[in-house]
Amino acid sequence: MLRARKAIWWAVPGLCAGVFAFPGPAAAGTPTGGTAAPGVSAPSTTPAPTATGGALAVSPSTVLERQVALVTGAIPASASGHGLWLQVRTSSKGAWVTVASAAAAADGSFTIAWRASRAGQLALRVLSAGVASASSVTATPQVTLSVYQPVLATWYGPGFYGNRTACGEKLTHTILGLADRTLPCGTPVSIAYNGETLTLPVIDRGPYANNATLDLTSAAATALGLTETSTVEMLSLGGPLIAPTNLFAPASPAPSGATGSSGSNVDGGASAPSN
């Protein structure tokens, strides 16, 4: 899972998000066996695209921000000479943004390489110019790419147990959750660290020190094996809000090196202004 994601880190200095060429006879970002479509841009006013047959795939389906994902699929061979546009949408109500262009091979197949320039659960699709008219546009089915963001995380707990968090939860040494400065209370967040992945709800506000983005509860830190301020991988998940659960592990001393959140709150916990 995490180790697999790290194993596919392709460092290509000097390249930005979008299409680029790999060494060898075929180029990623252009179709296998096809030709690149330099300067091709999506129509300024894209009509509502019609769906096409076939499937779209992305590999790997989970990457770190700035890693490369390969998007593969096919369009009807009759449209192979027309332009293709890879588009990304970050939410169900967000706008589609064109991030790369290419052209399909003679049989309609294509492979587009995209360096993920934004974190989140991203919807991907490929548009192609229709063959019926110059203004017609077709779209492949959508596929989801999960992009994690590396962030600095601290942990807290000792000295705050028994107090209420900014989200109203009672902080205990077994509660699994995290503090974030902006995400709504209950937002599920996937955290990956040292080969472990855990989905945690936002239960508090913070951190406000150490240039950290997240503050894990002591139970969450224990479950992930985090003992000090460290870089973790974060993905804010969509879907319904979730409630915290508890880590039912044998009693053990708190890990050394706790940093905790800063601020003042009469109820204790990682303090912050309420929502």
Backbone torsions as a table, in degrees:
resi	resn	phi	psi	omega
1	MET	NA	-84.4	-179.3
2	LEU	-67.1	-45.1	-179.0
3	ARG	-62.6	-35.4	178.8
4	ALA	-64.3	-38.5	179.2
5	ARG	-65.3	-41.2	-178.2
6	LYS	-67.0	-29.3	-176.7
7	ALA	-69.1	-20.3	-177.4
8	ILE	-101.5	19.7	175.4
9	TRP	-69.0	115.5	178.8
10	TRP	-109.2	109.4	-179.8
11	ALA	-90.3	116.7	177.1
12	VAL	-124.7	92.9	-172.5
13	PRO	-57.8	143.6	171.6
14	GLY	82.6	2.4	-177.9
15	LEU	-104.8	146.0	-179.7
16	CYS	-105.4	177.8	178.7
17	ALA	-61.6	141.1	176.8
18	GLY	130.9	-148.9	-174.9
19	VAL	-92.4	139.3	173.5
20	PHE	-149.4	165.0	-174.6
21	ALA	-99.9	138.0	171.9
22	PHE	-93.7	154.9	174.1
23	PRO	-62.4	149.8	177.2
24	GLY	118.0	178.5	-175.6
25	PRO	-70.8	-28.0	-179.3
26	ALA	-110.4	151.6	-178.1
27	ALA	-114.3	131.9	172.7
28	ALA	-78.8	138.3	-172.9
29	GLY	101.8	-16.9	169.7
30	THR	-125.6	161.9	-178.2
31	PRO	-68.8	150.4	172.7
32	THR	-66.0	119.3	-179.6
33	GLY	84.5	1.1	-178.4
34	GLY	-106.7	-167.9	178.3
35	THR	-122.2	150.3	-179.0
36	ALA	-67.4	158.8	178.7
37	ALA	-120.8	70.8	-176.1
38	PRO	-63.7	141.7	176.1
39	GLY	79.5	-0.1	179.5
40	VAL	-74.6	127.3	178.3
41	SER	-128.2	151.9	179.9
42	ALA	-65.1	150.8	178.9
43	PRO	-55.9	142.3	-178.6
44	SER	-63.5	-32.4	175.2
45	THR	-124.9	92.4	-175.5
46	THR	-78.2	122.2	176.3
47	PRO	-68.9	163.2	178.0
48	ALA	-59.5	116.3	-175.4
49	PRO	-72.8	149.2	173.7
50	THR	-93.3	150.3	-177.1
51	ALA	-74.7	151.6	175.9
52	THR	-118.7	166.6	176.0
53	GLY	-78.5	-175.2	178.8
54	GLY	84.6	178.9	-177.1
55	ALA	-128.3	156.6	175.4
56	LEU	-116.3	140.3	-179.7
57	ALA	-133.6	150.9	175.7
58	VAL	-131.6	136.0	-177.6
59	SER	-139.5	128.6	-7.8
60	PRO	-73.1	165.6	-178.0
61	SER	-84.2	-11.5	178.3
62	THR	-132.4	125.9	-179.6
63	VAL	-138.9	168.9	169.4
64	LEU	-88.8	153.9	175.4
65	GLU	-54.4	133.9	-178.7
66	ARG	81.8	0.5	171.9
67	GLN	-83.9	168.0	-175.3
68	VAL	-102.1	136.6	172.6
69	ALA	-119.8	143.7	177.9
70	LEU	-103.8	123.3	179.5
71	VAL	-104.7	121.6	-177.1
72	THR	-124.9	152.9	178.9
73	GLY	176.8	-162.0	-179.4
74	ALA	-154.0	149.6	172.9
75	ILE	-121.3	167.1	177.6
76	PRO	-55.2	138.4	-177.9
77	ALA	-58.4	-28.1	-179.9
78	SER	-65.7	-18.7	-179.8
79	ALA	-104.9	12.3	-172.6
80	SER	-65.5	-23.5	-178.8
81	GLY	-85.8	1.5	-177.5
82	HIS	-98.9	165.2	-177.2
83	GLY	-72.5	154.4	175.1
84	LEU	-121.7	145.5	177.5
85	TRP	-133.1	121.3	173.9
86	LEU	-82.5	126.9	-178.7
87	GLN	-121.9	148.9	-177.8
88	VAL	-126.6	140.2	173.4
89	ARG	-133.2	131.6	-174.0
90	THR	-89.7	-14.3	178.8
91	SER	-151.3	164.1	-176.9
92	SER	-64.0	-23.1	-179.6
93	LYS	-107.5	1.2	-178.2
94	GLY	-79.6	166.3	178.9
95	ALA	-81.2	149.6	172.9
96	TRP	-78.1	132.8	-178.7
97	VAL	-118.7	127.0	178.0
98	THR	-77.6	126.1	-176.3
99	VAL	-118.9	-12.8	-179.8
100	ALA	-161.1	158.8	176.9
101	SER	-136.2	156.4	-179.8
102	ALA	-162.8	-168.5	173.0
103	ALA	-138.8	152.9	-177.6
104	ALA	-84.9	156.9	174.0
105	ALA	-71.0	173.8	-176.2
106	ALA	-59.7	-31.1	179.9
107	ASP	-87.9	2.9	178.1
108	GLY	94.5	-7.2	-178.8
109	SER	-77.5	155.3	178.9
110	PHE	-152.3	155.1	172.5
111	THR	-136.3	124.0	-179.4
112	ILE	-122.2	127.0	176.3
113	ALA	-96.9	130.0	179.7
114	TRP	-132.6	128.2	175.3
115	ARG	-86.3	113.5	-173.1
116	ALA	-60.7	112.5	-174.6
117	SER	-99.0	2.9	179.2
118	ARG	-147.8	149.5	-179.3
119	ALA	-91.0	158.9	176.7
120	GLY	129.9	179.9	173.3
121	GLN	-91.3	102.7	-170.0
122	LEU	-99.8	135.5	171.6
123	ALA	-90.5	133.0	179.3
124	LEU	-118.1	145.2	171.7
125	ARG	-149.9	163.2	176.8
126	VAL	-122.4	125.8	175.2
127	LEU	-95.0	149.3	174.2
128	SER	-138.8	145.6	177.5
129	ALA	-67.4	133.6	-177.7
130	GLY	-74.4	161.4	179.7
131	VAL	-93.5	-16.4	-177.1
132	ALA	-70.9	-41.2	179.3
133	SER	-155.4	163.1	-177.4
134	ALA	-66.0	-23.2	-176.2
135	SER	-94.9	-8.0	-178.0
136	SER	-81.2	142.5	-179.2
137	VAL	-134.9	136.4	176.1
138	THR	-115.7	156.2	-177.8
139	ALA	-130.0	140.9	173.8
140	THR	-74.4	166.4	169.5
141	PRO	-59.8	157.0	-178.6
142	GLN	-84.2	155.0	173.7
143	VAL	-137.4	151.2	-175.7
144	THR	-104.3	134.2	174.7
145	LEU	-118.9	123.1	178.1
146	SER	-94.3	119.8	-176.3
147	VAL	-116.8	113.8	179.5
148	TYR	-86.1	149.6	179.0
149	GLN	-113.0	126.3	175.3
150	PRO	-70.5	127.8	179.3
151	VAL	-138.9	161.2	177.4
152	LEU	-89.0	131.7	-178.4
153	ALA	-126.4	138.5	171.0
154	THR	-109.7	-176.0	173.7
155	TRP	-143.1	158.5	-177.0
156	TYR	-149.4	170.9	179.6
157	GLY	159.7	-65.5	-178.2
158	PRO	-54.5	131.5	-178.0
159	GLY	95.0	-15.8	-179.7
160	PHE	-115.1	-7.7	-178.1
161	TYR	-57.5	137.3	180.0
162	GLY	93.7	-15.9	178.9
163	ASN	-88.6	165.0	178.1
164	ARG	-91.5	139.3	177.3
165	THR	-81.0	175.3	178.6
166	ALA	-65.7	-18.2	177.1
167	CYS	-97.2	4.6	176.1
168	GLY	89.9	5.4	179.2
169	GLU	-85.5	147.7	174.2
170	LYS	-82.5	122.2	-177.6
171	LEU	-80.4	124.7	176.8
172	THR	-130.3	172.0	-179.5
173	HIS	-76.8	-6.1	-179.5
174	THR	-110.0	-7.3	-175.2
175	ILE	-74.6	134.8	-179.3
176	LEU	-100.6	116.8	-178.7
177	GLY	-175.3	-174.8	178.9
178	LEU	-151.3	161.7	175.6
179	ALA	-106.3	136.3	177.2
180	ASP	-139.2	149.3	-174.6
181	ARG	-77.7	-25.3	-171.1
182	THR	-128.6	-28.2	-176.6
183	LEU	-65.9	140.0	179.7
184	PRO	-59.6	148.4	177.2
185	CYS	-56.5	135.8	179.7
186	GLY	90.4	-7.2	178.5
187	THR	-61.4	125.6	176.8
188	PRO	-75.8	132.3	-178.9
189	VAL	-128.6	125.7	176.4
190	SER	-87.4	127.0	179.9
191	ILE	-119.2	127.0	177.5
192	ALA	-117.6	134.7	-179.4
193	TYR	-158.4	128.8	172.3
194	ASN	53.2	39.6	177.4
195	GLY	87.1	-4.3	179.1
196	GLU	-108.6	146.8	176.7
197	THR	-130.8	134.2	-176.3
198	LEU	-139.7	137.0	174.5
199	THR	-100.4	120.1	-173.6
200	LEU	-123.3	146.2	174.1
201	PRO	-88.8	152.2	171.2
202	VAL	-74.1	121.7	-179.6
203	ILE	-123.4	0.3	-172.9
204	ASP	-157.1	173.5	176.8
205	ARG	-111.4	141.8	-178.3
206	GLY	138.9	-174.2	-5.8
207	PRO	-83.2	166.1	-178.7
208	TYR	-125.8	26.0	-179.8
209	ALA	-150.5	165.2	173.0
210	ASN	63.8	16.1	179.6
211	ASN	57.7	27.2	-178.3
212	ALA	-87.7	154.1	177.8
213	THR	-96.4	-36.0	-176.8
214	LEU	-126.5	152.1	172.9
215	ASP	-126.5	112.4	-178.7
216	LEU	-86.3	146.5	171.7
217	THR	-67.7	161.7	-177.5
218	SER	-61.5	-35.8	179.1
219	ALA	-66.9	-40.2	178.2
220	ALA	-64.9	-41.1	177.9
221	ALA	-62.3	-41.5	178.8
222	THR	-63.3	-44.4	-178.8
223	ALA	-62.4	-33.0	-179.2
224	LEU	-90.1	-10.7	-177.6
225	GLY	80.2	21.7	-179.8
226	LEU	-92.0	126.8	-177.6
227	THR	-118.6	-8.5	-179.1
228	GLU	-153.5	172.1	177.9
229	THR	-54.7	123.3	-172.9
230	SER	-146.8	163.4	173.4
231	THR	-86.8	125.3	176.5
232	VAL	-119.5	172.6	177.1
233	GLU	-109.1	130.2	-170.5
234	MET	-123.3	138.0	173.9
235	LEU	-141.0	114.0	175.8
236	SER	-75.5	121.2	-174.0
237	LEU	-92.5	149.9	173.5
238	GLY	-82.3	-174.5	178.5
239	GLY	96.4	-173.5	-175.8
240	PRO	-69.0	156.8	175.2
241	LEU	-67.3	153.5	-179.7
242	ILE	-125.7	156.7	178.4
243	ALA	-96.7	154.7	179.8
244	PRO	-71.0	152.9	172.9
245	THR	-116.4	-178.4	-177.9
246	ASN	-118.3	148.4	175.3
247	LEU	-92.9	108.9	-179.2
248	PHE	-93.0	77.6	-179.3
249	ALA	-114.9	157.0	176.6
250	PRO	-56.1	143.6	179.9
251	ALA	-59.1	134.6	179.7
252	SER	-149.4	156.3	179.4
253	PRO	-61.0	149.7	176.6
254	ALA	-64.3	143.6	178.9
255	PRO	-61.2	149.1	-178.7
256	SER	-76.3	157.1	174.4
257	GLY	88.6	18.8	-179.2
258	ALA	-61.3	137.5	179.7
259	THR	-110.8	-41.0	176.8
260	GLY	69.4	173.4	178.2
261	SER	-94.0	159.2	179.5
262	SER	-109.6	165.9	179.5
263	GLY	126.8	-177.8	179.4
264	SER	-131.4	134.8	179.9
265	ASN	-156.3	124.9	-174.9
266	VAL	-62.2	-23.2	179.3
267	ASP	-87.9	-6.7	179.6
268	GLY	82.0	-165.2	-177.6
269	GLY	78.2	-172.3	176.3
270	ALA	-78.5	102.8	-167.9
271	SER	-80.2	154.2	178.7
272	ALA	-173.8	165.5	171.8
273	PRO	-61.3	145.6	178.5
274	SER	-72.9	164.3	-179.9
275	ASN	-58.7	NA	NA
